[in-house]
Amino acid sequence: MCKNSYYGHKLIDAVKRLALYQINQHFTRITNKSSSMIDLIVTNDPSLKYKVQLTPKFTDHSIISLNIKDEGKREIRTRKLRCVKNFNEHDFENDMRALNFGRMDRDVDIEADRWIEGMWSVLNEHAPENIIGIKPNQNNKDWCCENISLNMKERD
């Protein structure tokens, strides 16, 4: 890559701005008259393992091989979210007012439990719950330690 060219500067600025790393520092095209880096390995994981074989056999281009660690299947966590896209607050309020709260001469705890059940029923009708899967992607983040991961699991 020609660092003195307009596009070379644009690429270097973009890599820096996006907090990416160019991990290959070797020339990948070597001729009798020149050497240049024509292959870039840009990543957000600077610990990515790579190897450049500098003795090409048939061409003037070096062989680049990447060894990417396969972490296998990650645990997909689920999270419940309410869909409020078509939520109508006036209909919700009317249905809440229509709840039969019952007589207050009974046990207050029983009546409160019945009202809460009715409220959940109305809420589920107007804003149904959706379960979505969340793939964890914090494995290579320096800021994500075990304590933060546990707090995230507890929160979700």
C-alpha positions in Angstrom: 0.0 0.0 0.0 1.4 3.3 -1.0 1.2 5.5 2.2 1.9 8.7 0.3 -1.1 8.4 -2.0 -4.5 10.1 -1.5 -6.3 6.8 -1.2 -3.6 5.4 1.1 -4.2 8.3 3.5 -7.9 7.8 3.3 -7.6 4.1 4.1 -5.2 4.7 7.0 -7.5 7.4 8.4 -10.6 5.1 8.2 -8.7 2.3 9.9 -7.7 4.6 12.8 -11.2 6.2 13.0 -12.9 2.8 13.3 -10.4 1.5 15.9 -9.1 -1.2 13.6 -5.7 -2.7 13.4 -3.5 -3.5 10.4 -1.7 -6.5 11.7 0.3 -7.5 8.6 3.6 -5.5 8.6 5.3 -7.5 5.9 5.7 -6.9 2.2 3.5 -9.3 0.3 4.7 -8.6 -3.3 8.4 -8.8 -3.8 10.1 -8.4 -7.2 13.7 -7.8 -8.2 13.1 -4.0 -8.4 10.5 -3.4 -5.6 8.7 -4.6 -2.6 5.2 -3.5 -1.6 2.5 -4.4 0.8 -0.5 -5.1 -1.4 -2.5 -7.3 1.0 -4.0 -5.8 4.2 -5.2 -7.7 7.2 -7.5 -5.3 9.0 -9.2 -6.5 12.1 -10.7 -5.4 15.4 -8.9 -8.2 17.1 -5.1 -7.5 17.2 -4.4 -10.9 18.6 -5.5 -12.6 15.4 -2.9 -15.2 14.4 -1.5 -14.9 10.9 1.6 -16.0 9.0 3.2 -14.6 5.8 5.4 -17.1 3.8 8.0 -14.9 2.2 9.3 -17.4 -0.3 6.8 -17.6 -3.2 7.3 -20.4 -5.6 5.4 -19.5 -8.8 4.5 -15.8 -8.5 5.9 -12.6 -7.2 3.2 -12.6 -4.5 3.7 -14.0 -0.9 1.3 -16.4 0.6 -0.8 -15.2 3.5 -2.5 -17.6 5.8 -4.8 -16.8 8.7 -5.5 -19.0 11.6 -8.8 -18.0 13.1 -9.7 -19.6 16.4 -13.1 -21.4 16.1 -14.9 -20.8 19.4 -17.7 -23.2 18.4 -21.3 -22.5 19.1 -21.9 -19.8 21.6 -24.7 -19.9 24.1 -27.6 -17.8 22.7 -29.4 -16.1 25.5 -33.0 -15.1 25.3 -34.7 -11.8 26.3 -38.3 -10.9 26.5 -39.4 -7.6 24.9 -42.8 -6.1 24.6 -44.0 -5.1 21.1 -45.4 -1.6 21.4 -45.5 -0.9 17.7 -49.3 -0.9 17.5 -49.9 0.1 21.1 -53.0 2.3 21.6 -52.9 3.9 25.0 -56.6 4.9 24.9 -57.8 1.3 24.3 -55.3 0.2 27.0 -56.6 2.7 29.5 -60.3 1.8 28.7 -59.5 -1.9 29.2 -57.7 -1.2 32.5 -60.7 0.8 33.7 -63.0 -2.1 32.8 -61.1 -4.5 35.0 -63.5 -5.8 37.7 -61.5 -4.9 40.8 -64.0 -6.6 43.1 -65.3 -5.7 46.5 -62.9 -4.3 49.1 -64.5 -6.1 52.0 -62.5 -9.2 51.0 -58.8 -9.7 51.8 -56.8 -6.8 50.3 -53.9 -9.1 49.3 -56.2 -11.4 47.3 -57.9 -8.4 45.5 -54.5 -6.9 44.7 -53.3 -10.2 43.3 -56.4 -10.4 41.1 -55.9 -6.9 39.9 -52.3 -7.5 39.0 -53.3 -10.7 37.1 -55.9 -8.6 35.2 -53.4 -5.9 34.5 -50.9 -8.4 33.0 -53.7 -9.9 30.9 -54.6 -6.5 29.5 -50.9 -5.6 29.0 -50.3 -8.9 27.1 -53.2 -8.2 24.9 -52.1 -4.7 23.9 -48.4 -5.1 24.0 -47.5 -8.8 23.5 -44.2 -10.2 24.7 -41.7 -11.4 22.1 -38.7 -13.6 22.9 -35.6 -12.8 21.0 -32.2 -14.5 20.9 -29.1 -12.6 21.7 -25.7 -13.9 20.6 -22.9 -12.9 22.9 -20.1 -10.9 21.2 -18.1 -9.5 24.1 -15.5 -12.3 24.0 -12.7 -10.2 22.5 -13.4 -7.0 24.2 -10.8 -5.8 26.7 -13.5 -4.0 28.8 -15.7 -7.1 29.3 -14.5 -9.0 32.3 -16.1 -11.8 34.2 -17.8 -9.4 36.7 -19.4 -7.4 33.9 -20.5 -10.6 32.1 -22.2 -11.8 35.4 -23.9 -8.5 35.9 -25.2 -8.6 32.2 -26.6 -12.1 32.7 -28.2 -11.0 36.0 -29.7 -7.9 34.3 -31.1 -9.9 31.3 
